[in-house]
Amino acid sequence: MSLHYDAPIVIEPLQAARQCVIWMHGLGADGSDFVPIVPELGLPAEHAIRFIFPHAAVMPVTINNGYQMRAWYDILEMNLGRKVDEAGVAESSKYILRLIDEQKAQGISEESIVLAGFSQGGVIAFDVALQMQTKPAGVLALSTYLISAHQNGQGLKVLQCHGIQDTVVPLSLGEAARDEVINRGAEVTWRTYPMEHSVHPAEISDVGAWLAERLS
């Protein structure tokens, strides 16, 4: 499998970047989806955080009758916990690992990078972090689930947020992901919100506080 990824959206801090957040969108969206949240996070300017918002490749999505849209991997059936596009996950994870290597070449180490993702994007964030030997500063997992076979969660810090009324990625899948990531050695901070498959104002506040702590 060979997928094409457009150049990501990059938001630079006012001073030279020392840290980085790579934030992956959900199915059918693009890298611009979470850009408006950055000013709402309340992060101190002195943290000098570069935000990178990659675009998933455009591909046919099986559950949408093969309609072409941005997706990190194909969704083969409505039951998200069953048959999965492992090749697509692996290809997109390789792309994110290349973005991490680019940051390292610019002097930002793995320990200064947070991997963030919403829904499909969270699946990729988990998959990348669980295979990294040197762990990132953390994983921000929003309304997502786990399909990664990688087992190395030791030393990984996770903030996982989920809506209790989510009908796209049911709360039970989020809870299963939380429990499994903990079993693999990660430390998970778990938060739920009165929302569907979306983002809640209180969640944005919690995310900002967590990022400030992880990238302090």
N, C-alpha and C positions, 0 to 999 in steps of 0.2 A: 504493500500500500504506500502510495506517495501522495501526500496532500499539500496544497498550497496555502500558506499563511501570509496574509497581508501584514505590512509593517504595523507594529502596535502603536497605540496612542501613548505618549510619554509626557508626564507632567513633572517638570524639574522644580526643586526647591529654590528659594532665593539665594542660598549659598551652595557651595559644592556638595553634591549628594554624598552622604556617608552610609545611608541605609536605603532599603528598597522594599516596596510592596508590589508584587506581581498579582494582579487581580483578574480572575477569569469569569466571564459572563455565563449566562445560562443559554439553553437551547433557543435558537431563533433570534437572539439578541446579537449585539456586537460589542466591541470594546468600549464604545461610548456610554454603555448602559449605566455604569457606576461612577463615571467621571463627576457628575454633579454632587455626589456624596462627599468628595474629598474636603471641600470647605466646611462641611457640617461636622466633621470628625473632631474639630477643636484641637488639632495636634500642634504642639509648640514648634514654632519656626526653627528653633535651634536644633531640633531633631534631624533636620536636613534629609528628609525622606523623598526619594524619587518614586513616583507611582507609574507603573507600567500596566497598561490595559491591552492585552493581546486580543486579536480577533481570531475566533475559530475558523477553520476551513469551511467552505461551502460544499455540502454533500447532500445526496438524496437521503431522506429520513424515512425508514420503513413504515413507522406507525402513522406518518402523515402522507401515506400513499405515494411515497417516493419523491415528494416535493423537495426541491433543492433549497436548503437554508443553512445558516451557520450552525454547526454542531461540532462538538469536540469528539463525538463518536456517534454511530448510528444507534437509534433506539429500535430494537427489533420487535418488542411486544410491550403491551401496556403494563404488565407486571414487571416493574423495574428490578425486582430482586432476583429474577430468573435469567433467561438467556441474554447474554451481553455481547457487545462488539469488542472483544478483547483486543483485536488488531487495531481498531480505531483508538481505543484508550492508549495503547502503547505508542502509537504514532504521535498523538497529541502530547503525551507525556515527554517524549523525546524532544519535541519542539520547546516545551517549557524548560527542560533541562538545558537546551541550547541558549535560551534567554538568560538562565542563571549563569552559564559560562561567560556570556557577554558581560554580565555585571561583575563577575570575578575579574575579568580582564581589565575592568575599569576601577578595580581596587575595592569592590564591595564583596565581602566574604559571605559564605552561606549563612553564617551566624547572624548576619545583619540583613537578611532577606526574610520577609513574611510572604507565604503563599496563601492567597485568598481566592475563594471561589463560591459562586452561587449556583446551586442545583448541579447541572452537568459540570460546571466549572469547579465546584467543590470536589466532585469525584476525581477530577484530574489533580487538584491540589493534594488530596490524600494520596493518590497513587505516586506522585512525584516525591512527596516528603517521605513516604514509607520506604522508598528505594534508595534515598540519599544516605551515603555513609556519614558525612558530616551534616548534622541536622540543621534546617533553617531556624530562624528565630521563632517561628511558630506557623501554625496553619489556622486560618480563619475559614471555617466551614459553615456556609449559610444555606439552610434549607436543602440539605444534600443527603447523600447516602454513600455506601462503600461497596466497591466492586474490585478493589485492588487485591492481588494475590501476594504482594510484597509484605513481609512480616516484621521488618525492622522499625519498630516504633519507639525503641529505647531513647529517652532524652527528648522526645518530641512534645511540645506544648501546643495544645489545641483550644481554641474557643469555638464551640459549636452552637449555633443558634437555629431554632426551628419554630415554625408556627403551629399552634395546637389545632388549627382548623385547615391545615394544608391537605388538599385533596389530590395534588399533583405528585408530591413526594410525601406520602403519609408519615405522620409522626413516628409510627412504629419502625419505619425504615431508618429514620434519624436516630432513634434510640438503639436500634441494632448496630448501626455504624459506631455510635459512641461506645457501646459495650465491647465491640470487637477491637476497636482501636486501643481501648484500655487494655484488653487482653494481650495486645501486641506490644505493650510497654509504654504507651503514650500517657500523658497527663491531660485530661480533658476537663475544661470548664464548660458546663452545659447550661444553656439558657433557652427558655421557651417564651413565646409572646402570643397575645391574642390576635393572630393574623392568619391569612391563608398563605399561598405561595408568593410571598412578597417580602418587603422590608418594613420594619416598624420603627417609629421615631425613637422609642426607648432602646431598640436594638442598635441604632446608629450611635447613640450615646455610649452604650456598653462596648461597642467595637472601638470607638475612639479611645476610651480609657484603656482597653486591653492593648491596642497598638502602641499607645504612649508608654505603657509598661514594658512591653516586649522589645521596643526599639528605643529605650531610654538611654 
